Amino acid sequence: MVRPGKNSGEPSVGVQKPLWDSDFSLAPAYEHLYDSGMVLDELRSAVDQVCGTEPAALCDGESIVELHRCLARLEAATTRATASFDARREWADDGARSAPAWLTARCQLPRQTARRRVRLGRALRHLPAAERAWLAGEVGEAQVAALARVRTPATEDAMANDEEMLVGQASSLRYDHFTRVLAYWRQYVDPDGAEDDAERQRGSRRVHLSQGLDDRWFLDGVLDPISGAIISDALRAIADELFEADWAEARERLGEAATVADLARTPAQRRHDALVEMARRAGTAPEDGRRPEPLFSVLVGYETFHGPICQLANGTAVSPGSLVPWLDQAWVERVVFDAPSRVIDVGVARRLFTGATRRAVQVRDRECFHPLCDEPAEWCEVDHVEPWSAGGDTVAANGRPACAFHNRQRHRRP
Ligand SMILES: [Zn+2]
């Protein structure tokens, strides 16, 4: 919601700049030359045109990207203006207690959103490169907020030096890859802070299971990144078994016509049943049975090519110290890149990627090969880049992880 400019309705004087010029910026000294009412009128009519356009006319990939880019630019301008509104205390004129309180009431924002916008606007003053990139639509709010989160008193000097580089990563990488880069950067410039955070995360772990008035049970909790990955992997493996069972049952009932809508349970119900199944299996497992220990892969030589890494199979970057509590019960696997002690490229004619070769590909690539997919390699099959039928070898160099979906998609094509 926007208040009309002070001079709206009057002939406007001043410099006109195209609204969507990518170099658009208002130097404070020239700010008074712009008539806010005129700028917003132009914006409104441009937005009117977009809103009046049939969705079908904007549904090609290029338009979708451009719409998101414009949305990001507008969010950047809105956040920057909000920061200025906050600093000049214009909200106090209306008797509000704070800028977020004013925004919550006048713009009908959830309180959290209002606070976040004001906070991010304040942070922008210390992140000039991020502000420029956001105004240009090269990055979005999520990337700028992630940068602001890692700028602490301990990292602010390093951020001043590295901001351009990090913003460059933000504009070229997928969001989750960028946040991983940020996590590693944080570990590098502030190792103690990163370890303290990890310890705080581990310290805040909790699970509550309580019975409600109607006898149902309520489960609520917070898990540290490693524990969460252990539980999530186990739950997912059992939920997958239950899905197969549901699917087989639906096929038997309806034949070829069965779809996911015909499955007896929803995904949430299957996760519930998987948790119960996990408890039942825990009760029936032999006391001296081998526990599935967490597996640690130590990548030797990898950092020479790609830089040091410390992350879970699901891609979450973790601090080295957070692994220590797990080390005495973990299986440690050594994967050597381009070194003779572990043979990762075996030229033997094999049809399928198995054992060390398969593992080498999973550890190296970590995700499904498809650029629009982030399925962890652990859940992927390893298939041939150059197909086996076309003479492709079953060696790590010719292997890549492919999730079930992208594996199927590939084989549907000629
Ligand atoms: Zn995939």
Boltz pocket constraint, residues with backbone or C-beta under 6 A from the ligand:
constraints:
  - pocket:
      binder: B
      contacts: [[A, 368], [A, 369], [A, 370], [A, 373], [A, 374], [A, 375], [A, 402], [A, 403], [A, 404], [A, 405], [A, 406]]
      max_distance: 6.0
